[in-house]
């Protein structure tokens, strides 16, 4: 944690560049040239351009719509006026866009660390400490942290917009939290029925002639020490919730903390010693912070675990244990670069059905 600040901006996958450069929203980098050795069905254009991989269904239409939005006033190319296959039609449009040096669509799905030497890739208007957003909705915040943690800056962290910039839906978060709390409930409470209560099974007195109420056992619920009627038995309280809904809930929780400016990204969470005062000094530099959740990529460092075990307002989790309920319980979320990358990879892993 010491001397490891990372600044971050929001990046969205598959969204065309913002035509208004005065209000930047996303950070884009040009895609790498296609490799001739790429596996899969390849095709070439008539003009001996480098081979490209066959695109899935609908990809050509998506790119054409993005190109049309980027250059709405551009006249239609001649080669597009005749009926061409999707592959040739797509290549023709890409060539036209390349001739005019139109910015490419962001291709990266994972978080990327931009070092200070790569600042030429970052637009100069993004290199200031201010909120990135649009007039209709604030989408996130990146902050220059070189005034904290011994004034050492580690560059910029590009966060995946598919994970850290999704629309906030309280109903999804409510469903995920309800699923979490129900699943973690032990359900071991138990009471005894008449057959399980210890005691005699004889009839306490005869049926008639005593003037008293009729009883056939002393282990009934009306007697002290007797059975409990309709009491709880051990059972599972878990409810079913689709994996895609659980995954969406985690994305919404991360997006909410990012939009609030309560997400801090550091290179690592190493502390010089196991002393609690080290962590207290770090947390005291964070503004408007009551409870902090520290998330590391792999196993938790032993010194960090010892330094935080006596602080009731600081909790530590590995990236595999990050969940919606823990994020909501803490107003500030501190993650390492490795934890961010692992979370993004986990969110993009196909769901096994």
N, C-alpha and C positions, 0 to 999 in steps of 0.2 A: 504494500500500500504506500510505502514511503517513496516519494519521488517518482510516481508512475501515473501521472494524469494523462488521460486520453480524451480529446474532444471528438464529438461525433456529430454527424448530420444525417438526415433521413434520405434514403434512396428507395425508389419505387421501381419494381420490375415491370417491363412491358408497357410503360407509359411514355408517350412522346414528349420531347423537351418542351419546356414552357416557352411559348413564343414571346413572352414579355420578359426581357432580361433584367428589368429593374426589380422584379419580384421573383427571385429564384425559389424554386420549390424542391427540386431534386438535383442530385449530383450525377452526372452521366460520364461514362468513359467509353471510348470507341471499342467495339468488339474486336477480338483477335482474328487474324486472317484464317480462313478454313484450311485445315490440313489435308493434303492429298491422301494420307494414309488413314483417314477416318473410316471406321467401319460403317457399313450400311450402304444402301443404294446411292450411287453418285450419278450426277448428270452434269453435262457441260453445255454452256451456251454456244451459239454459233460463232461468237467472237473470241474463242479460245480464252475465256476468263477462267480463273481458278475454280476447281471443282467445288461444289457445294453439296451439303447433305440434304437428302429428301426431307421435306418438311411435313409435319403431321397435318391432318385435315383441319382446315380453318386457319392455319398460320399465315397462308398467303393473303387471305382476305383481311386478317388483322393488320398485317404490315401495310397493305394498300390503304386501309383506312387511316392508319397513323401517318402515312406519307401525304395523303390528301389533306389531313388536318395541319400538317407542318407547312405545306405550300398550297393554300387554297386557290390562289390566283394564277398558278402555273398552267399554261396550256397543255392539253393532253398530248403526249408523245405520239409520233406517227406510228411507231411499231406496236402501240397498244390498241390501235383502232381496228386491227384485224383480229380474228378469233385465234388466240394462242392458248396452248396448254398452260396450266397454272404455274408450272416450273419456269417456262420461258417468259411468261408474263411477269412473274415476280422478279426474274433476273433483269428484265428490261427496266422495270421501275427502280430497282436498286442501282443500276447504272446511271439512270437519270439523276437520282438523288446524290450519287457520289460525284457526278460532274459539278454540281452546285455547292459541294461542301456543306450539305445540310447536316447538323449534328446527328449522330447515330442514337438509336434507342438503347437505353440501359440494358445490359445483358446479364449482369452478375446476379446470382440468386443468394449469394452468401455475403456476410459482412467482410469488409476489406479494410485493412489498416493502411492509411495513406501517410507515409513518413514525411518529415519536413522537407526532404529532398524532392518529393513529388508534388510540391505545392503548385507547380505549373499546371497540374491536372485539376486543381481546385479553382473555381472562379474567384476572382479577388473580392467580389461582394459577399462571398460566404466566409471570409476569413475574419469576421468581426464577431464580438460577443453580443448577439441579439437573437430574437425569436424568428424562426423560419415559419412562415404560414401563408395562408391565402385569406382574402377578405371574408370568405364564408366560414372558415374554420381554421383554428390554429392546429397545426399538425405535429409540432414537436419543437424542441429547443436544443441547441447545441451551445456549449459554454466554454469559454477560454479559461482553463483551470490552472494556468501557470502561476497564479498567485497563491496556490494552496500546495501543501505537501512539498515543501522545500523548493518551490519555484522550478520544477523540472517538467518540461512539456514533452510528451511522447507522440505528438502528431494528432491526426484526425481518425476517428472511427466512423466508417460508413455503415449505418444500420439499415437492415433490410426493411423496406416499407411494407412488405407482406406480413411482417411479424410485429413491427413497432409502430405501424401507422394504419390501423384498421378502425372502422367505425365503432364507437362505443355503444354497446347494447347491455343495459342493466339486466334485462331478462335472462340473457345467456349467462352472465356472471352469477345471478341468483340460482339458476339451475345447477351450475357447476359447484357452487359452495354447498348447496343442499345435498348434492351427491357426495361430496367429500365428507361432510359431517355425518351423514347417514352411514357411510361405508366404514368410517373409523370407530363408530360406536361399538362397544364390545358385545353387548347383548347377552351377558352372562347372568343377568338377574334371574332368580328362580324362587318359587314358593312351593309348598307342599300341598298335595291334595289329601283326601281322607285316607286313601290307601297307603300314603307315605308317612303319615303322622304316627309316631310311636304311641302305644297305649293298647289297652285291652279292646277286644271286639265284642265283649258280651253286652247284653241289653242291661242298662243300669237298674231298671225296676220293671215290674210287670206292667202290662198295657193298661189294665183297668183297676179301679178300686182305690187308687191313691189320691185322686183329686188333682194330680199334677199333670203337666203337659206330657204328651206322648213323646218318648225318645227311644231310639234304637241303638245309639252309639254315643260315646263321650268324646269322640274325635271329630265331631261336626264343627262347622264354622261358628255356631252360636255359643260354643264353650271356649273358655280361656285355655289357650294352648292347643286349640284345635286347628283344623285345616283352613286354608284360604281359598275362597271360591273365585274362580275366574282370574286368578293371579297370573303374573308374568312367568313365562318359561324361556329358557335359553333359545334364542333365534337370531337370525341375521336381519339387520335393519337396512341392508344395502338395497339401493334402487339402481335400475339400469339407466345408463346414459351413453349415447353414441360417442365413439372416440372422436369423431370430427367435431362434436359439440364441446367436448372437453378441451380439445386442442384450440378451438376458437376462443374459449373462455380464457385460456392462458395468453393468447395473443391480445385479447381485449385488455386484460390486466396490465400487460407490458406497455401497450399503447397508451393507456390512461396515465401511467407513471411518466412516460416520455412526454406526453402533452402537457403535464403539470410541471415539467422541468425537474422532476424528482428522481430521475435516472442518472446515475454517475457511473462512468466507465473508467477503469484503471487498468494499467498493464498487469499488475499482480496485486496480491493482498499480503505481501510479506511484511512482517514486523520485526524490528531488531531484537526484541526479547519477548519473554512471556509476561512482562509487567502490564498490569491493567491500565496504568497511567498513559501508556503509549496510545492505546486505542481511544482513551478518553480525550486525549489531545487532538486526535484526528477528527473525532465526531464533533468536538466543540467548534471546529472551523466550518461545519455545515450549517447553513442558515435554516431556521424554521424546521428543525428536525427533533422529533420526539422519540421515534422508534426507527431503528435502522436494520435492514436485512442485508447481510453480506453474502454474496453468491460467488463461489469459486468454481473453476472448471472441473478439476479433478478432486482428489481427496483433500480434506481440510488440513491445513498446516497445524502441527501440534502446538506451536507457540501461539498462533492466532486463537486456537480453541481455548488454551489456558488463559489468554489475555481477556477473552470475552465471557468466560463462564460466570463471572460475578456481576456482570452488567445485565440488569433485567430488561433494558431497552435495546439491546444488541443481540441479534441471533445470526447464526452462520449456517449456510446450507450449501451442499454441492449442487451443481447444475442439474443433475438427474433428479434431485428432490425439490426443485422449484415448482411451486403450485400456486393456484389462484388465492386460496385462503391466506397463505403466508404473506403474499404480496399485499393483500388488503389490510392485514393487521399492522403493517409497517408503512409509515408515510414516506420513507426514503429507501430507494433500492440502489445498492452498490454492487456492480458486477465487474468481473475481470474480462479482458478481451477474449480469453479462452472460453469463459462461460457464455459470452454472447455468441461466439461461433458455434458452440455445441448446441445451444438452444435453437439457433436458426437451422442447423442441420437436423435437429430433432423435429422441428416443425415441418420440414420439407420431406421427411422420410415417408414413403408410402404406407398407408394404413393396411395392416393385415386383417383381412376379413375372415 
